[in-house]
Amino acid sequence: RLVAAQDGLLQERVDRLEAINPLKEQMRQVVALVEQQRDRARSGAEATSELSQQVQEGMDQVAEELREALRKERAERLRCEHDQQAATRKVEAQVADEHADTRRTL
């Protein structure tokens, strides 16, 4: 009887171990999937970070180009205003000369 009981207990243990082995394999598979997802997430985060950096660099470049275009536009506008003022003074001087000539003639 004792041997039969021990055999029964031993068989229960064997059955439990056999039941645990597939669970261990399933856990290994789950761990492998989790690690794979973690690696993908890390890779995705790195790609997102790199893309974000590229976008920021592009925006910085566009901002610099806009600043340069605005600077050139302001300089051109000032040159035009200066040229216009010089032309106005020249015309005013010519009108004043003609007016003086007209007075002398009269």
Accessible surface in RSA format (square Angstrom, percent):
REM  Atomic radii and reference values for relative SASA: ProtOr
REM  Chains: A
REM  Algorithm: Lee & Richards
REM  Probe-radius: 1.40
REM  Slices: 20
REM RES _ NUM      All-atoms   Total-Side   Main-Chain    Non-polar    All polar
REM                ABS   REL    ABS   REL    ABS   REL    ABS   REL    ABS   REL
RES ARG A   1   255.38 107.2 206.87 105.5  48.51 115.5  83.60 114.3 171.78 104.1
RES LEU A   2   130.15  72.5 124.31  88.9   5.84  14.7 127.46  89.5   2.69   7.2
RES VAL A   3   103.32  68.0 103.11  93.3   0.22   0.5 103.11  89.6   0.22   0.6
RES ALA A   4    68.23  62.7  53.52  82.6  14.70  33.4  59.15  83.3   9.08  24.0
RES ALA A   5    56.60  52.0  42.49  65.6  14.12  32.1  54.44  76.7   2.16   5.7
RES GLN A   6    94.13  52.6  92.94  67.9   1.19   2.8  25.17  53.6  68.96  52.3
RES ASP A   7    86.15  60.3  80.79  80.4   5.36  12.7  24.64  58.0  61.51  61.3
RES GLY A   8    34.74  42.8   0.00   N/A  34.74  42.8  32.74  89.9   1.99   4.5
RES LEU A   9   109.36  60.9 108.15  77.4   1.22   3.1 108.15  76.0   1.22   3.3
RES LEU A  10   109.09  60.8 108.28  77.5   0.80   2.0 108.93  76.5   0.16   0.4
RES GLN A  11    98.48  55.1  96.84  70.8   1.64   3.9  40.35  85.9  58.12  44.1
RES GLU A  12    90.73  52.1  88.87  67.2   1.86   4.4  32.94  63.7  57.79  47.2
RES ARG A  13   157.08  66.0 155.94  79.5   1.14   2.7  34.56  47.2 122.52  74.3
RES VAL A  14    57.89  38.1  57.28  51.9   0.61   1.5  57.86  50.3   0.03   0.1
RES ASP A  15    70.53  49.4  64.38  64.1   6.15  14.5  27.61  65.0  42.92  42.8
RES ARG A  16   138.67  58.2 136.83  69.8   1.84   4.4  63.98  87.4  74.69  45.3
RES LEU A  17   105.85  58.9 105.84  75.7   0.00   0.0 105.84  74.3   0.00   0.0
RES GLU A  18   103.44  59.4  96.45  73.0   6.99  16.6  38.60  74.7  64.84  52.9
RES ALA A  19    60.41  55.5  47.20  72.8  13.21  30.1  56.24  79.2   4.17  11.0
RES ILE A  20    73.25  41.7  73.25  54.6   0.00   0.0  73.25  52.7   0.00   0.0
RES ASN A  21    82.41  56.8  77.43  74.8   4.97  12.0  23.16  55.7  59.24  57.3
RES PRO A  22    72.43  52.8  65.38  59.6   7.05  25.6  71.87  59.3   0.57   3.5
RES LEU A  23   100.88  56.2 100.65  72.0   0.23   0.6 100.67  70.7   0.21   0.6
RES LYS A  24   103.17  50.3  99.43  61.0   3.74   8.9  52.66  47.4  50.51  53.8
RES GLU A  25    79.31  45.5  79.31  60.0   0.00   0.0  38.57  74.6  40.75  33.3
RES GLN A  26   101.15  56.6 100.37  73.4   0.78   1.9  29.83  63.5  71.32  54.1
RES MET A  27   116.69  60.4 116.57  77.2   0.12   0.3  88.27  75.1  28.42  37.6
RES ARG A  28   146.37  61.5 138.55  70.6   7.82  18.6  60.37  82.5  86.00  52.1
RES GLN A  29   100.19  56.0  95.63  69.9   4.56  10.8  32.26  68.7  67.93  51.5
RES VAL A  30    75.78  49.9  75.70  68.5   0.07   0.2  75.77  65.8   0.00   0.0
RES VAL A  31    75.23  49.5  73.79  66.8   1.45   3.5  75.23  65.4   0.00   0.0
RES ALA A  32    55.75  51.3  49.01  75.6   6.75  15.3  51.32  72.3   4.43  11.7
RES LEU A  33   102.25  56.9 102.07  73.0   0.18   0.4 102.25  71.8   0.00   0.0
RES VAL A  34    92.42  60.8  89.75  81.2   2.68   6.5  91.69  79.7   0.74   2.0
RES GLU A  35    77.52  44.5  77.47  58.6   0.05   0.1  14.67  28.4  62.85  51.3
RES GLN A  36    81.19  45.4  76.36  55.8   4.84  11.5  25.58  54.4  55.62  42.2
RES GLN A  37    96.64  54.0  94.01  68.7   2.63   6.3  41.46  88.3  55.17  41.8
RES ARG A  38   118.02  49.6 110.97  56.6   7.06  16.8  53.74  73.4  64.29  39.0
RES ASP A  39    69.20  48.5  64.44  64.1   4.77  11.3  27.85  65.5  41.36  41.2
RES ARG A  40   142.74  59.9 132.36  67.5  10.39  24.7  55.22  75.5  87.52  53.0
RES ALA A  41    66.84  61.5  50.31  77.6  16.53  37.6  62.25  87.7   4.59  12.2
RES ARG A  42   126.67  53.2 120.13  61.2   6.54  15.6  50.18  68.6  76.49  46.4
RES SER A  43    65.04  55.0  61.56  82.2   3.49   8.0  25.14  53.5  39.91  55.9
RES GLY A  44    34.24  42.2   0.00   N/A  34.24  42.2  33.30  91.4   0.95   2.1
RES ALA A  45    61.63  56.7  49.28  76.0  12.35  28.1  56.34  79.3   5.29  14.0
RES GLU A  46   107.80  61.9 100.41  76.0   7.39  17.6  46.59  90.1  61.21  50.0
RES ALA A  47    60.81  55.9  50.74  78.3  10.07  22.9  56.82  80.0   3.99  10.6
RES THR A  48    89.88  63.9  86.67  87.9   3.21   7.7  62.65  84.1  27.24  41.2
RES SER A  49    69.59  58.8  61.15  81.6   8.45  19.5  29.89  63.7  39.70  55.6
RES GLU A  50   103.63  59.5 100.47  76.0   3.16   7.5  31.62  61.2  72.01  58.8
RES LEU A  51   109.64  61.1 108.28  77.5   1.36   3.4 109.25  76.7   0.38   1.0
RES SER A  52    65.98  55.8  57.61  76.9   8.37  19.3  26.22  55.8  39.76  55.7
RES GLN A  53   108.63  60.7 102.69  75.1   5.94  14.1  31.59  67.2  77.05  58.4
RES GLN A  54    95.61  53.5  87.41  63.9   8.20  19.5  31.52  67.1  64.08  48.6
RES VAL A  55    79.42  52.3  72.60  65.7   6.82  16.4  78.73  68.4   0.69   1.9
RES GLN A  56    91.53  51.2  90.87  66.4   0.66   1.6  37.08  78.9  54.45  41.3
RES GLU A  57    95.49  54.8  89.65  67.8   5.84  13.9  41.50  80.3  53.99  44.1
RES GLY A  58    30.68  37.8   0.00   N/A  30.68  37.8  30.06  82.5   0.62   1.4
RES MET A  59   115.17  59.6 107.56  71.2   7.61  18.1  94.41  80.3  20.76  27.5
RES ASP A  60    75.52  52.9  71.38  71.0   4.15   9.8  28.72  67.6  46.80  46.7
RES GLN A  61   111.48  62.3 104.97  76.7   6.50  15.5  32.77  69.8  78.71  59.7
RES VAL A  62    82.88  54.5  82.88  75.0   0.00   0.0  82.88  72.0   0.00   0.0
RES ALA A  63    35.86  33.0  31.88  49.2   3.98   9.1  35.12  49.5   0.74   2.0
RES GLU A  64    93.14  53.5  93.14  70.5   0.00   0.0  44.99  87.0  48.14  39.3
RES GLU A  65    97.70  56.1  90.05  68.1   7.65  18.2  44.26  85.6  53.44  43.6
RES LEU A  66   106.70  59.4 106.11  75.9   0.59   1.5 106.61  74.9   0.09   0.2
RES ARG A  67   137.33  57.7 132.44  67.5   4.89  11.6  69.53  95.0  67.80  41.1
RES GLU A  68    63.38  36.4  61.44  46.5   1.94   4.6  32.88  63.6  30.50  24.9
RES ALA A  69    55.27  50.8  46.11  71.2   9.16  20.8  51.29  72.2   3.98  10.6
RES LEU A  70    93.86  52.3  93.52  66.9   0.34   0.9  93.85  65.9   0.02   0.0
RES ARG A  71   122.33  51.4 121.40  61.9   0.92   2.2  62.30  85.1  60.02  36.4
RES LYS A  72   119.27  58.2 115.95  71.1   3.32   7.9  64.77  58.3  54.50  58.1
RES GLU A  73    89.85  51.6  82.35  62.3   7.49  17.8  55.49 107.3  34.35  28.0
RES ARG A  74   119.74  50.3 119.74  61.0   0.00   0.0  40.64  55.5  79.09  47.9
RES ALA A  75    30.40  28.0  24.36  37.6   6.04  13.7  28.93  40.7   1.47   3.9
RES GLU A  76    85.97  49.4  85.97  65.0   0.00   0.0  41.68  80.6  44.29  36.2
RES ARG A  77   107.81  45.3 102.42  52.2   5.39  12.8  50.67  69.2  57.14  34.6
RES LEU A  78   109.28  60.9 105.56  75.5   3.72   9.4 105.93  74.4   3.36   9.0
RES ARG A  79   132.39  55.6 129.61  66.1   2.78   6.6  66.54  90.9  65.85  39.9
RES CYS A  80    67.94  51.4  62.69  69.9   5.25  12.3  25.15  63.7  42.79  46.1
RES GLU A  81    72.34  41.5  71.03  53.7   1.31   3.1  29.02  56.1  43.33  35.4
RES HIS A  82   109.49  59.8 108.37  75.3   1.12   2.9  76.95  79.3  32.55  37.9
RES ASP A  83    91.68  64.2  86.12  85.7   5.55  13.1  29.06  68.4  62.62  62.5
RES GLN A  84   124.58  69.7 118.07  86.3   6.51  15.5  36.55  77.8  88.03  66.8
RES GLN A  85   100.42  56.2  97.65  71.4   2.77   6.6  29.11  62.0  71.32  54.1
RES ALA A  86    40.05  36.8  34.12  52.6   5.93  13.5  35.49  50.0   4.56  12.1
RES ALA A  87    54.83  50.4  48.29  74.5   6.55  14.9  54.05  76.1   0.78   2.1
RES THR A  88    64.99  46.2  60.04  60.9   4.95  11.8  45.97  61.7  19.02  28.7
RES ARG A  89   131.40  55.2 126.59  64.5   4.80  11.4  67.37  92.1  64.03  38.8
RES LYS A  90   136.11  66.4 129.14  79.2   6.97  16.6  78.06  70.3  58.05  61.8
RES VAL A  91    83.98  55.3  83.98  76.0   0.00   0.0  83.98  73.0   0.00   0.0
RES GLU A  92   104.72  60.1  97.61  73.8   7.11  16.9  42.94  83.0  61.78  50.4
RES ALA A  93    53.24  49.0  45.60  70.4   7.65  17.4  52.53  74.0   0.72   1.9
RES GLN A  94    88.65  49.6  87.10  63.7   1.55   3.7  29.66  63.1  58.98  44.7
RES VAL A  95    88.25  58.1  87.53  79.2   0.72   1.7  87.64  76.1   0.61   1.7
RES ALA A  96    58.01  53.3  47.74  73.7  10.27  23.4  54.12  76.2   3.89  10.3
RES ASP A  97    89.71  62.8  88.58  88.2   1.13   2.7  21.44  50.4  68.27  68.1
RES GLU A  98   112.16  64.4 110.26  83.4   1.89   4.5  39.68  76.7  72.48  59.2
RES HIS A  99   103.41  56.5  98.66  68.6   4.75  12.2  71.77  74.0  31.64  36.8
RES ALA A 100    37.23  34.2  34.41  53.1   2.82   6.4  36.56  51.5   0.68   1.8
RES ASP A 101    74.92  52.5  72.60  72.3   2.32   5.5  25.74  60.6  49.19  49.1
RES THR A 102    73.93  52.6  69.44  70.4   4.49  10.7  50.85  68.3  23.09  34.9
RES ARG A 103   162.84  68.4 147.76  75.3  15.08  35.9  40.39  55.2 122.45  74.2
RES ARG A 104   179.01  75.2 145.85  74.3  33.17  79.0  83.18 113.7  95.84  58.1
RES THR A 105   117.79  83.8  84.42  85.6  33.37  79.5  76.15 102.3  41.64  62.9
RES LEU A 106   175.01  97.5 116.56  83.4  58.45 146.9 129.30  90.8  45.71 123.0
END  Absolute sums over single chains surface
CHAIN  1 A     9938.0       9221.4        716.5       5878.8       4059.2
END  Absolute sums over all chains
TOTAL          9938.0       9221.4        716.5       5878.8       4059.2
